[in-house]
């Protein structure tokens, strides 16, 4: 099967597995796993050293810990309407933290500074106050869209003036870095908290890192424990992340090229395709074409896996386990299946 459902479906390479098997480990609940410490320090350094890192088993947990560092129960988080935090995390901010979310419809998921300015509000005895804004880089439901650095800087200026925190769900921020050449440290300079994922695109089997101010680390570690994310000899997983950081960031350019190839082939076949900026391809299926679930089922029968991302939207995500020829084949199958 050619699996383009997500870039989370990759398998660790033999060399990554060897690095994981050889990892030096300790008990991370006691903060004594040297490989976890090395990973946390490495990620913090990549993003400029303003933050400290906390390893988590999942990206959802990383986001939720970061949100809780800035937004308390009954307080407000502003973000776009298709953000992963509100669309794909099972209402966790409300469920775990009593956090209210306030959203705006944004082009390809990228909040406009004018919308942020309109949505920010001060709290008083009768009004819920905004405590944080969250952006997603790159944006999943926006088709891997990339925030320009200038747009993020404008949002940062607004939040700073309002004494509001700024969080980045950076699950695929590595893709933005490679696509635009923006230094990771430039992103780190803008945000109060970030979450970055090691198992999307980079090919590690699991894990994310939360970046946050050092004085919040004791609270964040306790939050991770409360959520069930404190692990013992977690260095086995962290070693996969370290291996990926050393070897799999620059190669993301290949995935971007493969996404462009898929988009071009589908466009040539007459399909309505959002031009990809990174490794995510969105295909619209207006009537009289079949609905997304039917197209995905037809593709599966022909050996290609894609995601039905809405009633009339399918998503294909390129990654390190699918080469150019397989991507071209997948595009052919989708084109036939969408008739």
C-alpha positions as CSV (number, residue, x, y, z in Angstrom):
1,X,0.0,0.0,0.0
2,X,1.1,3.6,-0.7
3,X,0.1,5.3,2.5
4,X,-0.4,9.1,2.2
5,X,-2.9,9.5,5.0
6,X,-0.4,11.3,7.2
7,X,3.3,11.8,7.8
8,X,2.8,10.1,11.1
9,X,2.7,6.6,9.5
10,X,6.5,6.5,8.9
11,X,8.6,3.6,10.3
12,X,11.9,4.1,12.1
13,X,14.8,3.4,9.8
14,X,17.2,0.6,10.8
15,X,19.8,3.1,11.9
16,X,17.2,5.0,14.0
17,X,16.2,1.7,15.6
18,X,19.9,0.9,16.4
19,X,20.3,4.4,18.0
20,X,17.2,3.7,20.2
21,X,18.4,0.3,21.2
22,X,21.8,1.7,22.3
23,X,20.3,4.7,24.1
24,X,21.6,5.5,27.6
25,X,18.5,5.6,29.9
26,X,17.5,6.5,33.4
27,X,14.2,7.3,35.2
28,X,12.7,10.4,33.6
29,X,10.1,10.8,36.4
30,X,13.1,11.6,38.6
31,X,14.6,13.7,35.7
32,X,17.4,11.2,35.5
33,X,17.3,10.0,31.9
34,X,20.3,11.5,30.1
35,X,19.0,10.9,26.6
36,X,15.7,12.7,27.4
37,X,17.7,15.6,28.9
38,X,19.9,15.7,25.8
39,X,16.9,15.9,23.5
40,X,15.2,18.6,25.6
41,X,18.3,20.7,25.6
42,X,18.9,20.2,21.9
43,X,15.5,21.3,20.9
44,X,15.7,24.4,23.2
45,X,19.1,25.3,21.6
46,X,17.7,24.9,18.1
47,X,15.0,27.5,18.9
48,X,17.4,30.0,20.3
49,X,17.9,29.0,23.9
50,X,15.2,31.3,25.4
51,X,13.2,28.3,26.6
52,X,13.6,25.0,28.3
53,X,12.3,21.8,26.9
54,X,10.0,19.1,28.3
55,X,9.6,15.8,26.4
56,X,6.1,14.4,26.1
57,X,4.7,11.2,24.5
58,X,2.3,13.1,22.2
59,X,1.7,16.4,20.5
60,X,-1.7,16.8,22.0
61,X,-0.2,16.6,25.5
62,X,2.5,19.1,24.5
63,X,-0.1,21.6,23.3
64,X,-2.3,21.1,26.3
65,X,0.5,21.6,28.8
66,X,1.6,24.8,26.9
67,X,-2.0,26.2,26.9
68,X,-2.3,25.5,30.6
69,X,0.9,27.5,31.3
70,X,-0.9,30.6,30.1
71,X,-4.6,30.1,30.3
72,X,-6.4,29.2,33.5
73,X,-9.9,27.7,34.0
74,X,-12.6,30.1,32.8
75,X,-10.1,32.1,30.8
76,X,-9.9,32.5,27.0
77,X,-7.7,31.2,24.2
78,X,-7.9,32.8,20.8
79,X,-7.1,30.8,17.7
80,X,-8.4,30.1,14.2
81,X,-11.5,28.0,13.7
82,X,-9.6,25.1,12.1
83,X,-6.7,24.9,14.5
84,X,-5.6,21.5,15.6
85,X,-6.2,22.4,19.2
86,X,-9.9,22.9,18.6
87,X,-10.5,20.5,15.7
88,X,-8.4,17.5,16.5
89,X,-7.7,17.3,20.3
90,X,-11.1,16.1,21.5
91,X,-12.0,19.3,23.3
92,X,-9.0,18.7,25.7
93,X,-8.6,22.4,26.6
94,X,-12.1,22.5,27.9
95,X,-12.1,19.0,29.3
96,X,-8.9,19.1,31.2
97,X,-8.4,22.8,31.8
98,X,-11.8,24.6,31.7
99,X,-10.4,26.8,28.9
100,X,-12.7,28.8,26.7
101,X,-11.7,29.1,23.1
102,X,-12.7,31.9,20.8
103,X,-12.1,31.5,17.1
104,X,-11.9,33.3,13.8
105,X,-12.2,32.0,10.2
106,X,-8.9,32.6,8.6
107,X,-7.5,32.1,5.0
108,X,-5.9,28.7,5.0
109,X,-5.9,28.8,8.8
110,X,-3.5,31.7,9.2
111,X,-4.8,34.3,11.6
112,X,-4.8,37.9,10.2
113,X,-3.4,40.5,12.7
114,X,-6.5,42.6,12.2
115,X,-8.6,39.6,13.4
116,X,-6.4,39.1,16.4
117,X,-6.8,42.8,17.3
118,X,-10.5,42.5,17.0
119,X,-10.7,39.3,19.1
120,X,-8.5,40.3,22.0
121,X,-10.5,41.5,25.0
122,X,-9.6,42.6,28.5
123,X,-11.3,40.7,31.4
124,X,-13.5,42.4,34.0
125,X,-16.1,41.2,36.4
126,X,-18.5,40.7,33.5
127,X,-16.3,39.8,30.6
128,X,-14.0,36.8,30.0
129,X,-10.5,38.0,29.3
130,X,-8.1,36.7,26.6
131,X,-5.0,35.2,28.1
132,X,-3.3,33.7,25.1
133,X,-3.4,33.4,21.3
134,X,-2.3,30.2,19.5
135,X,-1.1,29.9,16.0
136,X,-0.3,26.7,14.0
137,X,2.9,26.4,12.0
138,X,2.5,24.8,9.5
139,X,-1.3,24.6,9.4
140,X,-2.7,21.1,9.0
141,X,-6.2,21.9,7.8
142,X,-4.9,24.8,5.8
143,X,-3.0,22.3,3.6
144,X,0.4,22.7,5.2
145,X,0.2,26.5,4.9
146,X,3.1,28.6,6.3
147,X,2.8,31.8,8.4
148,X,5.2,34.4,7.0
149,X,7.5,35.6,9.7
150,X,6.3,39.2,9.3
151,X,2.7,38.1,10.0
152,X,3.8,36.3,13.2
153,X,5.7,39.3,14.3
154,X,2.7,41.6,13.8
155,X,0.6,39.2,16.0
156,X,3.4,39.1,18.6
157,X,3.3,42.9,18.7
158,X,-0.4,42.9,19.4
159,X,-0.3,40.2,22.1
160,X,2.6,41.9,23.8
161,X,0.8,45.2,23.9
162,X,-2.2,43.5,25.5
163,X,-0.2,41.4,28.0
164,X,-1.4,38.2,26.3
165,X,0.7,35.1,25.7
166,X,1.5,33.7,22.3
167,X,1.7,29.9,21.8
168,X,2.8,28.1,18.6
169,X,1.6,24.7,17.8
170,X,4.7,23.9,15.9
171,X,4.0,20.2,15.1
172,X,5.3,20.8,11.5
173,X,7.4,23.9,12.1
174,X,10.3,22.0,10.7
175,X,8.6,22.2,7.3
176,X,8.1,25.9,7.6
177,X,11.8,26.3,8.4
178,X,12.9,24.2,5.4
179,X,10.4,25.8,3.0
180,X,11.2,29.4,3.8
181,X,14.7,29.3,5.2
182,X,13.5,31.0,8.4
183,X,15.9,30.1,11.2
184,X,14.3,28.1,14.0
185,X,15.7,30.6,16.5
186,X,13.7,33.4,14.8
187,X,10.5,31.4,15.6
188,X,11.7,30.8,19.1
189,X,12.2,34.5,19.7
190,X,8.5,35.2,19.0
191,X,6.7,32.8,21.3
192,X,6.1,32.4,25.0
193,X,5.5,28.6,24.5
194,X,5.9,26.2,21.6
195,X,5.2,22.6,20.9
196,X,7.2,20.7,18.3
197,X,6.6,17.2,17.1
198,X,9.2,14.5,16.3
199,X,6.9,12.0,14.7
200,X,5.4,14.1,11.9
201,X,7.8,14.3,9.0
202,X,10.9,13.7,11.0
203,X,10.2,10.0,11.2
204,X,10.6,9.3,15.0
205,X,8.1,6.8,16.3
206,X,6.7,9.0,19.0
207,X,7.2,12.2,21.0
208,X,7.0,16.0,21.1
209,X,8.8,18.7,23.1
210,X,7.2,21.6,24.9
211,X,9.3,24.8,25.0
212,X,8.5,27.2,27.8
213,X,10.1,29.6,30.3
214,X,12.4,27.9,32.8
215,X,10.5,29.1,35.8
216,X,7.4,27.2,34.6
217,X,9.2,23.9,34.3
218,X,8.2,22.5,37.8
219,X,4.6,23.2,37.1
220,X,4.8,21.8,33.6
221,X,6.4,18.6,34.8
222,X,3.6,18.2,37.4
223,X,1.0,18.8,34.6
224,X,2.6,16.2,32.5
225,X,2.5,13.7,35.4
226,X,-1.2,14.6,36.1
227,X,-2.0,13.9,32.4
228,X,-0.3,10.5,32.6
229,X,2.6,11.5,30.5
230,X,5.5,11.0,32.9
231,X,7.5,8.0,31.6
232,X,10.4,6.0,33.1
233,X,13.2,5.0,30.7
234,X,11.9,7.3,28.0
235,X,15.4,7.8,26.5
236,X,14.6,4.9,24.2
237,X,12.0,7.1,22.5
238,X,14.1,10.3,22.9
239,X,17.0,8.7,21.0
240,X,14.7,8.4,18.0
241,X,14.0,12.1,18.2
242,X,17.7,13.0,18.5
243,X,18.5,10.8,15.5
244,X,15.8,12.6,13.5
245,X,16.9,16.0,14.4
246,X,20.4,15.2,13.2
247,X,19.5,13.6,9.9
248,X,15.9,14.2,8.8
249,X,15.2,18.0,8.8
250,X,16.9,19.0,5.6
251,X,15.4,16.1,3.7
252,X,11.9,17.5,4.2
253,X,12.6,19.4,1.0
254,X,12.1,16.1,-0.8
255,X,8.6,15.7,0.7
256,X,7.8,19.3,-0.4
257,X,8.9,18.4,-4.0
258,X,6.8,15.2,-3.9
259,X,3.7,17.2,-2.7
260,X,4.2,19.6,-5.7
261,X,4.5,16.6,-8.0
262,X,1.2,15.1,-6.7
263,X,-0.6,18.5,-6.9
264,X,0.6,19.0,-10.5
265,X,-0.5,15.6,-11.6
266,X,-3.9,16.0,-10.0
267,X,-4.3,19.5,-11.5
268,X,-3.5,18.2,-14.9
269,X,-6.2,15.6,-14.4
270,X,-8.8,18.4,-13.9
271,X,-9.1,18.2,-10.1
272,X,-9.4,21.2,-7.8
273,X,-6.2,21.3,-5.8
274,X,-4.9,23.8,-3.3
275,X,-1.3,24.6,-4.3
276,X,0.8,23.0,-1.6
277,X,3.4,25.1,0.3
278,X,4.9,22.1,2.1
279,X,4.0,18.4,2.3
280,X,0.2,18.5,2.5
281,X,-2.1,18.3,-0.6
282,X,-5.8,19.2,-0.3
283,X,-8.1,18.1,-3.1
284,X,-11.7,19.5,-3.3
285,X,-14.4,17.3,-4.8
286,X,-17.4,19.5,-5.8
287,X,-20.5,17.9,-7.2
288,X,-20.9,15.9,-9.4
289,X,-17.7,14.2,-8.2
290,X,-18.2,11.4,-5.6
291,X,-17.8,12.3,-2.0
292,X,-14.5,12.1,-0.2
293,X,-15.3,8.8,1.7
294,X,-16.1,7.1,-1.6
295,X,-13.0,8.4,-3.3
296,X,-10.9,7.2,-0.3
297,X,-12.5,3.7,-0.4
298,X,-11.8,3.5,-4.2
299,X,-8.2,4.5,-3.6
300,X,-7.8,1.9,-0.9
301,X,-9.0,-0.8,-3.3
302,X,-6.3,0.3,-5.7
303,X,-3.6,0.2,-3.1
304,X,-3.4,3.9,-2.1
305,X,-4.4,5.3,1.3
306,X,-5.7,8.9,1.6
307,X,-7.7,10.7,4.2
308,X,-11.3,11.8,3.8
309,X,-10.8,15.2,5.4
310,X,-14.3,16.4,5.1
311,X,-17.4,15.4,3.1
312,X,-15.8,16.8,-0.1
313,X,-12.2,17.1,0.8
314,X,-9.4,14.6,0.7
315,X,-5.9,15.1,2.0
316,X,-2.6,13.5,0.9
317,X,0.6,14.0,3.0
318,X,4.0,13.2,1.6
319,X,6.7,11.7,3.8
320,X,10.0,9.9,3.9
321,X,8.6,6.4,3.4
322,X,7.0,7.3,-0.1
323,X,9.3,8.1,-3.0
324,X,8.6,10.1,-6.1
325,X,7.5,7.2,-8.2
326,X,5.0,6.1,-5.5
327,X,3.7,9.6,-5.2
328,X,3.1,9.8,-9.0
329,X,1.3,6.4,-8.9
330,X,-0.8,7.7,-6.0
331,X,-1.8,10.7,-8.0
332,X,-2.9,8.5,-10.9
333,X,-5.1,6.4,-8.6
334,X,-6.7,9.5,-7.0
335,X,-7.4,11.0,-10.4
336,X,-9.2,7.9,-11.6
337,X,-11.0,7.3,-8.3
338,X,-12.4,10.9,-8.2
339,X,-14.3,10.5,-11.5
